[in-house]
Amino acid sequence: MRTAAEKKAEFDWDEFVQDMNRDAPVHSNETEREKRKRVAELETDDEAWFKYYFSNFYTSEPAPFHRKATKRVMSNAEFYEVRAWSRELSKSGRTMMEVLKLTLTGKKKNVVLTSNSKDNAERLLRPYKVLLEKNNRIINDYGMQMKHGSWADNEFITRKGVAFRAIGAGQSPRGTRNDAVRPDVLLVDDFDTDEDCRNPDTVDKKWDWLERAFYATRSISNPLLVIFCGNIIAEHCCIKKAMEIADYAEVINIRDKNGKSTWPQKNTEAMIDRVLSKISYISAQGEYFNNPITKGKVFENLHYKKMMPLNRYRFLVAYTDPSYKGGKKNDYKATALVGRYGDEYHVVKVFCAQTSTADMLDWQYEIIKLVNGKVPVYFLIEWPSIDDSLKLEIIKANKRHKLTLPLMADPRVKPDKFFRIESLLEPLNRNEKLWFNEKLKKSDHMKNMEDQFLALSPTSRAHDDGPDAVEGAVWSVNSKVGADTSQIQTNAGRRTNNKRW
C-alpha cells in the first residue's frame, strides 16, 4: 500500500514526463527512412542522444567530468566505475540516461539496481519505468516498451526483452536471469546510510552482501558494467570500499580545489553561496564536499563567558593564519585576539572566513580600533606568509586606514598542525581554561570557528585555520609571559625597533 507521499511522488513523475512530451514533440511527418537516418545519427553522439530523448533532464550543458564519465562507460562493456559526486551534480540522472541508451540500442539486456532499502531501490528505478512507458520520443523511435503482465514497480521487462529489477540491500538477488542472460548492468545508488555507517559491523555485512550475493549474479563470460553512485558519508562506508577495487573512481565536489563551481552551467557561485549559507559548515562538508565529519572527536564543545575589561590583560596577541590562497572560496583565513588572565586564556575577538587578503588585513585594523591603546598588542602572522605580495597589500591597507600595521612574522618552526592544536588547546578547553567571548557566540565568524574546532580530528579533511590561529595566539602568549613587554607596540602609528609590517 503506497503512502500519500509516495502517491504524490508517483504523480509528479507522470506529470514530469507529460510536460516533457509536450515540450519535445515527435517528428510526426518524417518517413521511416528519414527516421532511421536521424536515429542512427543521434546514436553516434551520446550528448545529442541524451538531449533529444531526455530534454527535461538535459536542462544545462554538461560539465567536462560528465562527458568524460559517459565516454568511459559507453566505450567499456566490462567496467566498474564509482561516482562519488556531490548532491546537485546529476550522478543518478546521468547514469540513467547512459543505461537507457545502452539498453535501447541493444548493448545491454539485464539491469539490476540496488539501494539501501527495497522502497528506495524502487524509487530510483521509477524514472526508468516511467520514461520507457510514456516517453513519446522513445516510443516513436524504438517502439512501444511497456509489456503487459511484466510491468511492476520493482521488476519489468520491455517488449524488446530488456529486464529491469530493483532490490534492497540484503534481499536475495536470485532469479535475476533474463532468459539465459545474467545481469550485465549492476547499479548501486544511495547504498550507505548514516545509521548503518555508525556501526562498522553493519557496513562490513552490507559490503559482504554486495560482493557475495549482488556482484556474483554476473556471468564470468559476459561483460558487466557496474556503476556505484553515492556520497562519502563516513570514514567507513561501502562506497569507499568500492573505490578501492573500481576500474575508475572519481570524487567530484560542488566546488573544485580552486573554490569554483564544478558545474557552473547549472550551479552558479551565487546559487552555491546561497545554499551553503543556510547550513552549518559541518553539514556542508558532508553533503557537498564528500568530507564526512564526526563532531566532537577532540573538542566536544567550547566554553563562553564575559571577557574582562581590556586594561585588565597584561598584553594581547592578535595571531593570523592567512591560508595561502587569496580567493574567497578557498581556505579559511583566521585571526584570534587572545589574552591571559590568571591561568585562563581568553579569546576576546575572532575572525574566521573564506575571504580575500584585503579583508583579512582589515580585521587587524578593527582590532586596533577595538583596543584603542588600552592594552599592548602583538600582531603576529604565520611565517612565511609575509612575502612581497602581502607587503604590497599591507602598504595599500595602511593607506586605506591611515595607520601603520605593526605586523610581525611568527618565527616558530611549527610541528604537525593537528598534534600541536590537540596537545596545547584540548587540555585547556577540557579543564575550562580556554574561554571565548560570549558576545561573539552568534556571529558568523564564531560559528565558523566553533565548527572547525568541533570537526577537528587526525583524519578529517575539514578546515582548521581557526583553531590554528587560536593555537598560535595561545602559544605566543605563553612564550611572552614574563618577558619585558615595555617595547610592545601600543600606538598603531609608531613602530618599535622590531622589524614589522
Buried (B, 14 or more C-beta within 10 A) or exposed (E): EEEEEBEEEBEEBEEBBEEBBEEBEBEEEEEEEEBEEBBEEBBEEBBEBBBBBBBEBBEEEBBEBBBEBBEBBBEBBEBBBBBBBBEBBBBBBBBBBBBBBBBBEEBBBBBBBBBBBBBBBBBBBBBBBBBBBBBBBBBBBBEEBBBEEEBEBBBBBBBBBBBBBBBBBBBEBEEBEBEEBBBBBBBBBBBBBEEBBEEEEBBEEBBEBBEEBBBEBBBEEBBBBBBBBBBBBBBBBBBBBBBEEBEBBBBBBBBEEEBEBBBBEBBEBEBBEEBBEEEBBBEBBBBBBBBBBBBEBBBEEBBBEEBBEBEEBBBBBBBBBBBEBBBBBBBBBBBBBBBBEEEBBBBBBBBBBBBBBEEBBBBBBBBBEBBEEBBBBBBBBBEEBBEEEBEEBBEEBBEEBEBBBBBBBBEBEEEEBBEBBBEBBBEBBEEEBBBBBEEBEEBEBBBBBBBBBBBBBEEBEBBBBBBBBBBBBBBBBEEBEEEEEEEBBBEBEEEEEEEBB
